Every structure is written in C-alpha cells, then in structure tokens.
Amino acid sequence: MVVVLGAGFVGTAIARRLARDGGEHRLLSRSQVNYTDPAALARWLDAHPAEMLLNAAGWNGRSVDDVERDPRRAHPG
C-alpha cells in the first residue's frame, strides 16, 4: 500500500492517479493523524504497514501566484 501524506491539492491529485491506475493507497490528512509528530506517524505506520510513503503535505496554494503573494505560508519557519 502507498500512503500519501497531505490531502490538499497535490496529495489529492496523487491519490486520484493511484486510484485510476488501480494502486492500493491511503490518503491521510493531518486531521486523521498528526504526521508532523514523528512519534504519532510512527505509531500509525506500525498499525498500517505501507510499502511506500509519499509526503505531499504542505501549502502550495492553488497557483504559483498564491505562493508568491504569501511566501512565508509556503515555507514556514
């Protein structure tokens, strides 16, 4: 199974493609598991073994313009 972290624009697009190609996958939002907490993510992965983990989490807006208008939101910290 492929686990896709981030149920936003990019993660959803990846999950749609996996579904279209018949790939077993699970799309996770931060509300389902706090994947920003390594221990929480490790516990979740222990309970749901994955062959691959794709990190599509983050904020990229709906266009490049969104990110250019608010670059700190796209790259916090």
DRENNUBA-881007 format. One record per atom (N, C-alpha, C, CB): residue in three letters; atom name; x, y, z. Coordinates in steps of 0.05 Angstrom, whole numbers, plus 5000, padded with zeros to 4 digits. Glycine has a CB too. Example, Ala and Ser with C-alpha at 12.3 -4.5 7.8 and 13.67 -1.06 7.14 Angstrom:
(atom "ALA"; "N"; (5264; 4886; 5156))
(atom "ALA"; "CA"; (5246; 4910; 5156))
(atom "ALA"; "C"; (5264; 4934; 5156))
(atom "ALA"; "CB"; (5226; 4911; 5181))
(atom "SER"; "N"; (5257; 4955; 5142))
(atom "SER"; "CA"; (5273; 4979; 5143))
(atom "SER"; "C"; (5258; 5001; 5157))
(atom "SER"; "CB"; (5282; 4988; 5114))
This chain:
(atom "MET"; "N"; (5017; 4977; 5000))
(atom "MET"; "CA"; (5000; 5000; 5000))
(atom "MET"; "C"; (5018; 5025; 5000))
(atom "MET"; "CB"; (4981; 5000; 5024))
(atom "VAL"; "N"; (5009; 5046; 4986))
(atom "VAL"; "CA"; (5022; 5071; 4985))
(atom "VAL"; "C"; (5007; 5090; 5003))
(atom "VAL"; "CB"; (5024; 5083; 4956))
(atom "VAL"; "N"; (5020; 5103; 5021))
(atom "VAL"; "CA"; (5008; 5123; 5039))
(atom "VAL"; "C"; (5016; 5150; 5029))
(atom "VAL"; "CB"; (5016; 5119; 5069))
(atom "VAL"; "N"; (4997; 5167; 5024))
(atom "VAL"; "CA"; (5002; 5195; 5015))
(atom "VAL"; "C"; (4995; 5214; 5038))
(atom "VAL"; "CB"; (4985; 5201; 4989))
(atom "LEU"; "N"; (5015; 5228; 5047))
(atom "LEU"; "CA"; (5010; 5248; 5068))
(atom "LEU"; "C"; (5003; 5274; 5056))
(atom "LEU"; "CB"; (5036; 5251; 5086))
(atom "GLY"; "N"; (4981; 5286; 5065))
(atom "GLY"; "CA"; (4972; 5312; 5055))
(atom "GLY"; "C"; (4949; 5308; 5036))
(atom "GLY"; "CB"; (4995; 5326; 5041))
(atom "ALA"; "N"; (4925; 5316; 5045))
(atom "ALA"; "CA"; (4901; 5313; 5029))
(atom "ALA"; "C"; (4893; 5339; 5016))
(atom "ALA"; "CB"; (4878; 5303; 5047))
(atom "GLY"; "N"; (4913; 5355; 5009))
(atom "GLY"; "CA"; (4908; 5380; 4995))
(atom "GLY"; "C"; (4909; 5376; 4965))
(atom "GLY"; "CB"; (4928; 5401; 5004))
(atom "PHE"; "N"; (4916; 5397; 4951))
(atom "PHE"; "CA"; (4916; 5397; 4922))
(atom "PHE"; "C"; (4934; 5375; 4910))
(atom "PHE"; "CB"; (4925; 5424; 4912))
(atom "VAL"; "N"; (4959; 5374; 4919))
(atom "VAL"; "CA"; (4979; 5355; 4908))
(atom "VAL"; "C"; (4973; 5327; 4917))
(atom "VAL"; "CB"; (5007; 5363; 4916))
(atom "GLY"; "N"; (4968; 5323; 4943))
(atom "GLY"; "CA"; (4963; 5296; 4953))
(atom "GLY"; "C"; (4938; 5284; 4940))
(atom "GLY"; "CB"; (4960; 5297; 4983))
(atom "THR"; "N"; (4917; 5300; 4937))
(atom "THR"; "CA"; (4892; 5290; 4925))
(atom "THR"; "C"; (4897; 5283; 4896))
(atom "THR"; "CB"; (4870; 5312; 4927))
(atom "ALA"; "N"; (4913; 5298; 4881))
(atom "ALA"; "CA"; (4919; 5291; 4854))
(atom "ALA"; "C"; (4934; 5265; 4852))
(atom "ALA"; "CB"; (4935; 5314; 4840))
(atom "ILE"; "N"; (4953; 5261; 4870))
(atom "ILE"; "CA"; (4968; 5236; 4870))
(atom "ILE"; "C"; (4949; 5212; 4876))
(atom "ILE"; "CB"; (4991; 5236; 4891))
(atom "ALA"; "N"; (4932; 5216; 4896))
(atom "ALA"; "CA"; (4913; 5195; 4903))
(atom "ALA"; "C"; (4894; 5188; 4880))
(atom "ALA"; "CB"; (4897; 5203; 4928))
(atom "ARG"; "N"; (4885; 5209; 4866))
(atom "ARG"; "CA"; (4868; 5204; 4843))
(atom "ARG"; "C"; (4882; 5187; 4822))
(atom "ARG"; "CB"; (4858; 5231; 4831))
(atom "ARG"; "N"; (4907; 5193; 4817))
(atom "ARG"; "CA"; (4922; 5178; 4797))
(atom "ARG"; "C"; (4927; 5149; 4806))
(atom "ARG"; "CB"; (4950; 5192; 4792))
(atom "LEU"; "N"; (4933; 5146; 4832))
(atom "LEU"; "CA"; (4936; 5118; 4842))
(atom "LEU"; "C"; (4910; 5103; 4839))
(atom "LEU"; "CB"; (4945; 5119; 4871))
(atom "ALA"; "N"; (4888; 5115; 4846))
(atom "ALA"; "CA"; (4862; 5102; 4844))
(atom "ALA"; "C"; (4856; 5095; 4815))
(atom "ALA"; "CB"; (4840; 5120; 4855))
(atom "ARG"; "N"; (4862; 5114; 4797))
(atom "ARG"; "CA"; (4857; 5109; 4768))
(atom "ARG"; "C"; (4873; 5085; 4758))
(atom "ARG"; "CB"; (4863; 5133; 4752))
(atom "ASP"; "N"; (4898; 5083; 4768))
(atom "ASP"; "CA"; (4915; 5061; 4759))
(atom "ASP"; "C"; (4911; 5035; 4775))
(atom "ASP"; "CB"; (4944; 5070; 4761))
(atom "GLY"; "N"; (4892; 5036; 4794))
(atom "GLY"; "CA"; (4886; 5012; 4810))
(atom "GLY"; "C"; (4905; 5007; 4833))
(atom "GLY"; "CB"; (4886; 4988; 4792))
(atom "GLY"; "N"; (4921; 5027; 4840))
(atom "GLY"; "CA"; (4940; 5024; 4862))
(atom "GLY"; "C"; (4927; 5025; 4889))
(atom "GLY"; "CB"; (4962; 5045; 4860))
(atom "GLU"; "N"; (4934; 5007; 4907))
(atom "GLU"; "CA"; (4924; 5008; 4934))
(atom "GLU"; "C"; (4938; 5031; 4948))
(atom "GLU"; "CB"; (4929; 4980; 4949))
(atom "HIS"; "N"; (4922; 5049; 4959))
(atom "HIS"; "CA"; (4933; 5072; 4972))
(atom "HIS"; "C"; (4915; 5082; 4995))
(atom "HIS"; "CB"; (4938; 5094; 4952))
(atom "ARG"; "N"; (4926; 5100; 5011))
(atom "ARG"; "CA"; (4911; 5113; 5032))
(atom "ARG"; "C"; (4920; 5142; 5033))
(atom "ARG"; "CB"; (4916; 5099; 5060))
(atom "LEU"; "N"; (4901; 5160; 5031))
(atom "LEU"; "CA"; (4907; 5189; 5032))
(atom "LEU"; "C"; (4901; 5198; 5060))
(atom "LEU"; "CB"; (4889; 5204; 5011))
(atom "LEU"; "N"; (4921; 5210; 5072))
(atom "LEU"; "CA"; (4919; 5219; 5100))
(atom "LEU"; "C"; (4920; 5249; 5102))
(atom "LEU"; "CB"; (4940; 5207; 5117))
(atom "SER"; "N"; (4900; 5260; 5117))
(atom "SER"; "CA"; (4901; 5288; 5123))
(atom "SER"; "C"; (4913; 5291; 5152))
(atom "SER"; "CB"; (4873; 5301; 5122))
(atom "ARG"; "N"; (4921; 5315; 5158))
(atom "ARG"; "CA"; (4932; 5320; 5185))
(atom "ARG"; "C"; (4911; 5316; 5206))
(atom "ARG"; "CB"; (4944; 5348; 5187))
(atom "SER"; "N"; (4885; 5319; 5199))
(atom "SER"; "CA"; (4864; 5315; 5219))
(atom "SER"; "C"; (4860; 5285; 5226))
(atom "SER"; "CB"; (4838; 5326; 5209))
(atom "GLN"; "N"; (4869; 5267; 5208))
(atom "GLN"; "CA"; (4867; 5239; 5213))
(atom "GLN"; "C"; (4891; 5229; 5230))
(atom "GLN"; "CB"; (4867; 5224; 5187))
(atom "VAL"; "N"; (4914; 5239; 5224))
(atom "VAL"; "CA"; (4938; 5232; 5240))
(atom "VAL"; "C"; (4957; 5257; 5239))
(atom "VAL"; "CB"; (4953; 5206; 5230))
(atom "ASN"; "N"; (4967; 5265; 5261))
(atom "ASN"; "CA"; (4985; 5288; 5261))
(atom "ASN"; "C"; (5013; 5279; 5251))
(atom "ASN"; "CB"; (4987; 5300; 5290))
(atom "TYR"; "N"; (5016; 5279; 5225))
(atom "TYR"; "CA"; (5041; 5269; 5213))
(atom "TYR"; "C"; (5064; 5289; 5217))
(atom "TYR"; "CB"; (5037; 5263; 5184))
(atom "THR"; "N"; (5059; 5312; 5229))
(atom "THR"; "CA"; (5081; 5330; 5236))
(atom "THR"; "C"; (5094; 5320; 5262))
(atom "THR"; "CB"; (5071; 5358; 5239))
(atom "ASP"; "N"; (5082; 5302; 5276))
(atom "ASP"; "CA"; (5093; 5290; 5301))
(atom "ASP"; "C"; (5105; 5262; 5293))
(atom "ASP"; "CB"; (5071; 5287; 5323))
(atom "PRO"; "N"; (5131; 5260; 5292))
(atom "PRO"; "CA"; (5144; 5234; 5283))
(atom "PRO"; "C"; (5134; 5210; 5299))
(atom "PRO"; "CB"; (5174; 5236; 5286))
(atom "ALA"; "N"; (5130; 5213; 5325))
(atom "ALA"; "CA"; (5120; 5190; 5341))
(atom "ALA"; "C"; (5092; 5182; 5334))
(atom "ALA"; "CB"; (5122; 5197; 5372))
(atom "ALA"; "N"; (5075; 5202; 5329))
(atom "ALA"; "CA"; (5047; 5196; 5321))
(atom "ALA"; "C"; (5047; 5182; 5294))
(atom "ALA"; "CB"; (5030; 5221; 5320))
(atom "LEU"; "N"; (5063; 5192; 5275))
(atom "LEU"; "CA"; (5064; 5179; 5249))
(atom "LEU"; "C"; (5075; 5151; 5251))
(atom "LEU"; "CB"; (5082; 5196; 5230))
(atom "ALA"; "N"; (5096; 5147; 5267))
(atom "ALA"; "CA"; (5107; 5120; 5270))
(atom "ALA"; "C"; (5087; 5101; 5281))
(atom "ALA"; "CB"; (5132; 5121; 5289))
(atom "ARG"; "N"; (5071; 5110; 5301))
(atom "ARG"; "CA"; (5050; 5092; 5312))
(atom "ARG"; "C"; (5030; 5085; 5291))
(atom "ARG"; "CB"; (5036; 5106; 5336))
(atom "TRP"; "N"; (5022; 5105; 5275))
(atom "TRP"; "CA"; (5002; 5100; 5254))
(atom "TRP"; "C"; (5013; 5080; 5233))
(atom "TRP"; "CB"; (4994; 5126; 5240))
(atom "LEU"; "N"; (5038; 5084; 5225))
(atom "LEU"; "CA"; (5051; 5065; 5206))
(atom "LEU"; "C"; (5055; 5038; 5217))
(atom "LEU"; "CB"; (5077; 5077; 5196))
(atom "ASP"; "N"; (5060; 5035; 5243))
(atom "ASP"; "CA"; (5062; 5009; 5255))
(atom "ASP"; "C"; (5035; 4994; 5253))
(atom "ASP"; "CB"; (5070; 5011; 5285))
(atom "ALA"; "N"; (5014; 5008; 5255))
(atom "ALA"; "CA"; (4987; 4996; 5254))
(atom "ALA"; "C"; (4977; 4993; 5225))
(atom "ALA"; "CB"; (4967; 5013; 5269))
(atom "HIS"; "N"; (4989; 5007; 5206))
(atom "HIS"; "CA"; (4981; 5007; 5178))
(atom "HIS"; "C"; (5006; 5005; 5160))
(atom "HIS"; "CB"; (4964; 5032; 5171))
(atom "PRO"; "N"; (5017; 4981; 5158))
(atom "PRO"; "CA"; (5042; 4978; 5143))
(atom "PRO"; "C"; (5039; 4989; 5114))
(atom "PRO"; "CB"; (5052; 4949; 5143))
(atom "ALA"; "N"; (5060; 5002; 5105))
(atom "ALA"; "CA"; (5060; 5014; 5078))
(atom "ALA"; "C"; (5085; 5005; 5063))
(atom "ALA"; "CB"; (5058; 5044; 5079))
(atom "GLU"; "N"; (5083; 5002; 5037))
(atom "GLU"; "CA"; (5106; 4996; 5021))
(atom "GLU"; "C"; (5120; 5022; 5013))
(atom "GLU"; "CB"; (5098; 4981; 4995))
(atom "MET"; "N"; (5105; 5044; 5012))
(atom "MET"; "CA"; (5116; 5069; 5004))
(atom "MET"; "C"; (5101; 5092; 5019))
(atom "MET"; "CB"; (5115; 5074; 4974))
(atom "LEU"; "N"; (5116; 5112; 5026))
(atom "LEU"; "CA"; (5105; 5136; 5039))
(atom "LEU"; "C"; (5112; 5160; 5022))
(atom "LEU"; "CB"; (5115; 5139; 5069))
(atom "LEU"; "N"; (5091; 5174; 5013))
(atom "LEU"; "CA"; (5096; 5198; 4997))
(atom "LEU"; "C"; (5087; 5222; 5013))
(atom "LEU"; "CB"; (5080; 5197; 4970))
(atom "ASN"; "N"; (5105; 5241; 5016))
(atom "ASN"; "CA"; (5099; 5265; 5031))
(atom "ASN"; "C"; (5091; 5288; 5012))
(atom "ASN"; "CB"; (5123; 5274; 5049))
(atom "ALA"; "N"; (5065; 5293; 5011))
(atom "ALA"; "CA"; (5054; 5315; 4995))
(atom "ALA"; "C"; (5042; 5336; 5013))
(atom "ALA"; "CB"; (5033; 5305; 4975))
(atom "ALA"; "N"; (5050; 5336; 5038))
(atom "ALA"; "CA"; (5039; 5356; 5057))
(atom "ALA"; "C"; (5053; 5382; 5053))
(atom "ALA"; "CB"; (5043; 5346; 5086))
(atom "GLY"; "N"; (5038; 5403; 5058))
(atom "GLY"; "CA"; (5049; 5430; 5056))
(atom "GLY"; "C"; (5028; 5448; 5044))
(atom "GLY"; "CB"; (5075; 5430; 5040))
(atom "TRP"; "N"; (5034; 5473; 5042))
(atom "TRP"; "CA"; (5016; 5492; 5030))
(atom "TRP"; "C"; (5029; 5503; 5004))
(atom "TRP"; "CB"; (5008; 5515; 5049))
(atom "ASN"; "N"; (5015; 5499; 4982))
(atom "ASN"; "CA"; (5025; 5510; 4957))
(atom "ASN"; "C"; (5004; 5527; 4943))
(atom "ASN"; "CB"; (5035; 5487; 4939))
(atom "GLY"; "N"; (4982; 5532; 4957))
(atom "GLY"; "CA"; (4961; 5548; 4944))
(atom "GLY"; "C"; (4949; 5534; 4921))
(atom "GLY"; "CB"; (4972; 5575; 4935))
(atom "ARG"; "N"; (4934; 5548; 4905))
(atom "ARG"; "CA"; (4922; 5537; 4881))
(atom "ARG"; "C"; (4937; 5544; 4856))
(atom "ARG"; "CB"; (4893; 5546; 4878))
(atom "SER"; "N"; (4957; 5562; 4859))
(atom "SER"; "CA"; (4974; 5570; 4837))
(atom "SER"; "C"; (5000; 5581; 4847))
(atom "SER"; "CB"; (4958; 5591; 4819))
(atom "VAL"; "N"; (5018; 5586; 4829))
(atom "VAL"; "CA"; (5044; 5598; 4836))
(atom "VAL"; "C"; (5038; 5626; 4847))
(atom "VAL"; "CB"; (5063; 5600; 4812))
(atom "ASP"; "N"; (5018; 5640; 4837))
(atom "ASP"; "CA"; (5012; 5667; 4846))
(atom "ASP"; "C"; (5005; 5666; 4876))
(atom "ASP"; "CB"; (4988; 5678; 4831))
(atom "ASP"; "N"; (4991; 5646; 4886))
(atom "ASP"; "CA"; (4984; 5644; 4914))
(atom "ASP"; "C"; (5010; 5644; 4931))
(atom "ASP"; "CB"; (4967; 5620; 4920))
(atom "VAL"; "N"; (5029; 5628; 4923))
(atom "VAL"; "CA"; (5053; 5624; 4938))
(atom "VAL"; "C"; (5070; 5650; 4936))
(atom "VAL"; "CB"; (5070; 5601; 4927))
(atom "GLU"; "N"; (5070; 5663; 4913))
(atom "GLU"; "CA"; (5086; 5688; 4911))
(atom "GLU"; "C"; (5073; 5710; 4928))
(atom "GLU"; "CB"; (5087; 5697; 4882))
(atom "ARG"; "N"; (5047; 5710; 4931))
(atom "ARG"; "CA"; (5034; 5730; 4948))
(atom "ARG"; "C"; (5039; 5725; 4978))
(atom "ARG"; "CB"; (5005; 5730; 4943))
(atom "ASP"; "N"; (5044; 5700; 4986))
(atom "ASP"; "CA"; (5047; 5693; 5014))
(atom "ASP"; "C"; (5069; 5673; 5018))
(atom "ASP"; "CB"; (5020; 5683; 5025))
(atom "PRO"; "N"; (5094; 5680; 5012))
(atom "PRO"; "CA"; (5116; 5660; 5012))
(atom "PRO"; "C"; (5121; 5649; 5040))
(atom "PRO"; "CB"; (5141; 5673; 5002))
(atom "ARG"; "N"; (5116; 5664; 5061))
(atom "ARG"; "CA"; (5121; 5654; 5088))
(atom "ARG"; "C"; (5102; 5631; 5094))
(atom "ARG"; "CB"; (5119; 5675; 5110))
(atom "ARG"; "N"; (5078; 5632; 5084))
(atom "ARG"; "CA"; (5059; 5610; 5089))
(atom "ARG"; "C"; (5068; 5584; 5074))
(atom "ARG"; "CB"; (5031; 5618; 5079))
(atom "ALA"; "N"; (5081; 5588; 5051))
(atom "ALA"; "CA"; (5090; 5565; 5036))
(atom "ALA"; "C"; (5115; 5552; 5048))
(atom "ALA"; "CB"; (5096; 5573; 5007))
(atom "HIS"; "N"; (5131; 5569; 5062))
(atom "HIS"; "CA"; (5156; 5560; 5074))
(atom "HIS"; "C"; (5157; 5569; 5103))
(atom "HIS"; "CB"; (5181; 5569; 5058))
(atom "PRO"; "N"; (5141; 5558; 5120))
(atom "PRO"; "CA"; (5141; 5567; 5148))
(atom "PRO"; "C"; (5168; 5561; 5161))
(atom "PRO"; "CB"; (5118; 5555; 5164))
(atom "GLY"; "N"; (5175; 5578; 5179))
(atom "GLY"; "CA"; (5199; 5573; 5195))
(atom "GLY"; "C"; (5223; 5584; 5183))
(atom "GLY"; "CB"; (5204; 5545; 5200))
